[in-house]
């Protein structure tokens, strides 16, 4: 049975899309306008949370982007995009996999909410700036590791790089990439050069155009 991914352009669901392209797996991509819960009420039947992503693989249903990456790596790429429990970097792999979402993406969602998504009268410039600083302070913790290593763990590209890489993608969309430290910037440039990343970008654009959905990034949605 073909896997199905519900996605918004450059949203967290890009992690799952990128993983699918890295793995070369067959899937159906359904692109929705953002925010899906208020633009497409039928989507609530797929995901009662109204959030993106929603991922279906037979009887499997998932809504957490980092967990989908972990699932796909473990099931379809053991010891390649996945890191085995007996490998020295297993702990680092899990930590970075979830660091990308819980520590790096979370503050950016608040930057977007209080800087762009809320109606103008509800926007909070100070909150947006505070969470920008929060994101950048935590991002800097990657710099020593990336000065010494091409990828985050296990001496190879893994789902952890997809998770953290998406956070860098979102930061670029927001306009924070000029504040990346040198090793982090070089790492992000390497990730963008991967064929799987390029295929994922092309896939979301092609699907959006075919399904009559705007190709505008989530980060540029202005809440109106």
VEXNUSE-525321 format. One line per field, with one value per residue (C-alpha): residue number from 1; residue in three letters; x, y, z. Coordinates in Angstrom, 3 decimals. Example, Ala and Ser with C-alpha at 12.3 -4.5 7.8 and 13.67 -1.06 7.14 Angstrom:
BEGIN
i <- c(1; 2)
aa <- c(ALA; SER)
px <- c(12.300; 13.670)
py <- c(-4.500; -1.060)
pz <- c(7.800; 7.140)
//
This chain:
BEGIN
i <- c(1; 2; 3; 4; 5; 6; 7; 8; 9; 10; 11; 12; 13; 14; 15; 16; 17; 18; 19; 20; 21; 22; 23; 24; 25; 26; 27; 28; 29; 30; 31; 32; 33; 34; 35; 36; 37; 38; 39; 40; 41; 42; 43; 44; 45; 46; 47; 48; 49; 50; 51; 52; 53; 54; 55; 56; 57; 58; 59; 60; 61; 62; 63; 64; 65; 66; 67; 68; 69; 70; 71; 72; 73; 74; 75; 76; 77; 78; 79; 80; 81; 82; 83; 84; 85; 86; 87; 88; 89; 90; 91; 92; 93; 94; 95; 96; 97; 98; 99; 100; 101; 102; 103; 104; 105; 106; 107; 108; 109; 110; 111; 112; 113; 114; 115; 116; 117; 118; 119; 120; 121; 122; 123; 124; 125; 126; 127; 128; 129; 130; 131; 132; 133; 134; 135; 136; 137; 138; 139; 140; 141; 142; 143; 144; 145; 146; 147; 148; 149; 150; 151; 152; 153; 154; 155; 156; 157; 158; 159; 160; 161; 162; 163; 164; 165; 166; 167; 168; 169; 170; 171; 172; 173; 174; 175; 176; 177; 178; 179; 180; 181; 182; 183; 184; 185; 186; 187; 188; 189; 190; 191; 192; 193; 194; 195; 196; 197; 198; 199; 200; 201; 202; 203; 204; 205; 206; 207; 208; 209; 210; 211; 212; 213; 214; 215; 216; 217; 218; 219; 220; 221; 222; 223; 224)
aa <- c(UNK; UNK; UNK; UNK; UNK; UNK; UNK; UNK; UNK; UNK; UNK; UNK; UNK; UNK; UNK; UNK; UNK; UNK; UNK; UNK; UNK; UNK; UNK; UNK; UNK; UNK; UNK; UNK; UNK; UNK; UNK; UNK; UNK; UNK; UNK; UNK; UNK; UNK; UNK; UNK; UNK; UNK; UNK; UNK; UNK; UNK; UNK; UNK; UNK; UNK; UNK; UNK; UNK; UNK; UNK; UNK; UNK; UNK; UNK; UNK; UNK; UNK; UNK; UNK; UNK; UNK; UNK; UNK; UNK; UNK; UNK; UNK; UNK; UNK; UNK; UNK; UNK; UNK; UNK; UNK; UNK; UNK; UNK; UNK; UNK; UNK; UNK; UNK; UNK; UNK; UNK; UNK; UNK; UNK; UNK; UNK; UNK; UNK; UNK; UNK; UNK; UNK; UNK; UNK; UNK; UNK; UNK; UNK; UNK; UNK; UNK; UNK; UNK; UNK; UNK; UNK; UNK; UNK; UNK; UNK; UNK; UNK; UNK; UNK; UNK; UNK; UNK; UNK; UNK; UNK; UNK; UNK; UNK; UNK; UNK; UNK; UNK; UNK; UNK; UNK; UNK; UNK; UNK; UNK; UNK; UNK; UNK; UNK; UNK; UNK; UNK; UNK; UNK; UNK; UNK; UNK; UNK; UNK; UNK; UNK; UNK; UNK; UNK; UNK; UNK; UNK; UNK; UNK; UNK; UNK; UNK; UNK; UNK; UNK; UNK; UNK; UNK; UNK; UNK; UNK; UNK; UNK; UNK; UNK; UNK; UNK; UNK; UNK; UNK; UNK; UNK; UNK; UNK; UNK; UNK; UNK; UNK; UNK; UNK; UNK; UNK; UNK; UNK; UNK; UNK; UNK; UNK; UNK; UNK; UNK; UNK; UNK; UNK; UNK; UNK; UNK; UNK; UNK; UNK; UNK; UNK; UNK; UNK; UNK)
px <- c(0.000; 1.367; 2.235; 0.415; 1.789; -0.315; 1.893; 2.036; 4.808; 7.999; 6.111; 7.376; 6.020; 8.983; 11.021; 8.901; 8.929; 12.716; 13.066; 10.790; 12.894; 16.181; 14.859; 13.319; 10.016; 6.689; 4.223; 1.261; 1.696; -1.343; -0.512; -2.882; -3.212; -1.936; -3.255; -5.018; -7.445; -9.069; -8.674; -9.809; -12.262; -12.269; -8.677; -9.883; -11.218; -7.645; -5.983; -8.291; -5.430; -5.638; -1.847; 0.688; 1.992; -0.317; 1.338; -0.344; 1.357; -1.277; -2.681; 0.040; -0.992; 1.521; 1.524; 4.966; 7.532; 10.642; 8.929; 7.998; 11.657; 12.697; 10.027; 11.054; 14.759; 14.294; 11.905; 13.459; 17.099; 18.492; 22.088; 22.136; 19.772; 19.044; 21.582; 21.486; 21.113; 24.520; 26.311; 28.290; 26.296; 22.828; 22.193; 23.521; 21.328; 18.147; 19.129; 19.775; 16.720; 14.494; 16.660; 15.755; 12.072; 11.796; 14.687; 15.189; 11.828; 9.685; 10.980; 10.718; 7.015; 6.570; 8.583; 6.206; 3.088; 3.813; 5.659; 3.437; 0.582; -1.485; -3.610; -1.599; -3.284; -2.252; 1.363; 4.082; 7.375; 9.215; 8.088; 9.212; 12.618; 12.995; 12.298; 14.632; 17.409; 16.366; 16.653; 20.036; 21.493; 20.565; 21.672; 25.155; 25.563; 25.923; 28.908; 31.745; 30.379; 29.966; 33.478; 34.739; 32.167; 30.517; 27.231; 25.787; 26.422; 27.664; 29.966; 27.163; 24.000; 21.031; 17.455; 18.911; 20.376; 16.966; 15.403; 17.984; 18.244; 14.561; 15.020; 17.747; 15.432; 12.723; 15.250; 16.295; 12.672; 12.294; 15.472; 17.844; 20.433; 22.750; 23.151; 24.333; 27.864; 30.351; 30.314; 26.540; 26.176; 28.532; 26.579; 23.304; 24.805; 25.884; 22.397; 20.817; 23.085; 21.806; 19.785; 17.120; 16.625; 16.389; 13.884; 11.746; 11.668; 10.648; 8.026; 6.226; 6.145; 4.885; 2.206; 1.046; 0.689; -1.126; -3.517; -4.191; -2.442; -0.178; 3.544; 4.141; 6.146; 4.401; 6.930; 5.631; 1.982; 0.829; -2.224; -4.766)
py <- c(0.000; 3.404; 5.744; 9.087; 12.353; 15.447; 18.490; 22.281; 24.022; 24.139; 23.132; 20.574; 17.872; 18.628; 16.389; 13.395; 14.376; 14.723; 11.307; 9.699; 11.154; 10.163; 6.601; 6.503; 5.175; 5.371; 7.776; 10.002; 13.668; 15.753; 19.457; 21.612; 25.380; 26.759; 26.576; 23.346; 23.191; 26.495; 26.228; 22.605; 21.315; 17.850; 17.483; 17.153; 13.720; 12.739; 14.486; 15.697; 17.870; 19.878; 20.012; 19.120; 16.512; 13.561; 10.387; 7.102; 3.800; 1.075; 0.974; 3.297; 6.915; 9.509; 13.278; 14.070; 15.007; 13.833; 10.557; 9.955; 10.399; 7.936; 5.460; 5.625; 5.329; 2.350; 0.512; 1.252; 2.181; 0.390; 1.339; 3.827; 6.732; 5.039; 4.430; 1.051; 0.631; -1.053; 1.840; 4.283; 7.284; 5.820; 8.262; 11.223; 10.199; 10.197; 13.426; 15.341; 13.809; 15.341; 18.429; 19.520; 19.697; 20.266; 22.716; 24.370; 24.399; 25.160; 28.723; 29.488; 28.657; 31.337; 33.813; 33.112; 33.253; 36.523; 38.082; 37.061; 34.652; 36.620; 39.556; 42.810; 43.940; 40.710; 40.573; 40.880; 42.165; 41.583; 37.959; 37.379; 38.875; 36.932; 33.607; 34.507; 34.917; 31.648; 29.801; 31.308; 30.605; 26.939; 26.695; 27.828; 24.620; 22.751; 24.784; 22.860; 19.535; 20.720; 22.160; 18.608; 16.485; 16.549; 15.310; 15.244; 11.640; 8.196; 9.723; 9.677; 11.443; 10.245; 11.140; 13.388; 15.596; 15.772; 16.864; 19.561; 20.445; 21.300; 23.697; 25.436; 25.527; 27.209; 29.670; 30.521; 31.140; 33.438; 35.304; 34.151; 32.348; 35.372; 34.817; 31.198; 30.506; 29.428; 25.665; 25.623; 27.609; 25.240; 22.265; 23.766; 24.336; 20.672; 19.522; 21.694; 20.101; 16.589; 15.126; 13.947; 17.490; 18.840; 16.151; 16.982; 20.665; 19.762; 17.253; 19.744; 22.378; 19.959; 18.548; 22.005; 23.202; 20.022; 20.321; 24.025; 25.079; 28.109; 27.362; 30.151; 28.993; 28.677; 31.144; 33.855; 33.421; 36.688; 35.494; 37.338)
pz <- c(0.000; -0.991; 1.841; 1.975; 3.301; 3.963; 3.593; 3.445; 1.518; 3.620; 6.783; 9.331; 7.021; 4.742; 7.058; 6.077; 2.400; 2.431; 4.081; 1.497; -1.307; 0.321; 0.585; -2.883; -1.532; -3.388; -1.801; -2.508; -1.619; -0.752; -0.487; 1.541; 1.928; 5.222; 7.874; 6.889; 9.813; 8.826; 5.045; 4.544; 7.129; 5.555; 6.698; 10.289; 9.354; 8.493; 11.423; 14.220; 15.481; 12.281; 12.136; 9.481; 8.860; 8.749; 7.516; 6.663; 5.951; 5.897; 9.426; 10.701; 11.354; 12.547; 13.080; 14.561; 11.922; 13.801; 14.718; 11.067; 10.138; 12.820; 11.675; 8.019; 8.822; 11.135; 8.832; 5.455; 6.081; 9.153; 9.942; 7.053; 7.691; 11.007; 13.803; 15.508; 19.251; 19.350; 17.622; 19.744; 18.469; 19.078; 21.944; 19.966; 17.030; 19.106; 20.807; 17.573; 15.904; 18.572; 19.143; 15.611; 16.486; 20.230; 20.625; 17.217; 15.471; 18.525; 19.135; 15.429; 15.456; 18.108; 16.037; 13.160; 15.298; 17.045; 14.128; 11.191; 11.811; 14.314; 13.111; 13.289; 16.501; 18.280; 17.142; 19.777; 18.405; 21.691; 21.872; 18.290; 19.061; 22.315; 20.629; 17.764; 20.329; 21.993; 18.685; 17.818; 21.266; 20.992; 17.381; 18.419; 20.434; 17.125; 15.966; 17.742; 16.524; 12.942; 12.939; 13.533; 11.661; 8.248; 9.736; 13.243; 14.233; 13.212; 10.570; 7.995; 6.922; 9.001; 9.856; 12.564; 9.837; 8.174; 11.458; 12.183; 8.498; 8.376; 11.299; 9.280; 6.271; 8.322; 9.742; 6.188; 5.217; 8.232; 7.264; 9.994; 7.849; 7.818; 11.579; 11.261; 12.460; 9.714; 10.324; 10.627; 7.416; 5.577; 6.925; 5.715; 2.282; 2.150; 3.057; 0.367; -2.205; -1.531; -4.421; -1.958; -0.689; -4.227; -5.215; -2.176; -3.142; -6.684; -5.493; -3.266; -6.003; -8.644; -6.330; -5.243; -8.819; -9.848; -6.883; -7.277; -4.068; -3.672; -3.658; -1.131; 1.888; 5.243; 6.661; 4.330; 5.254; 6.803; 8.748; 6.632)
//
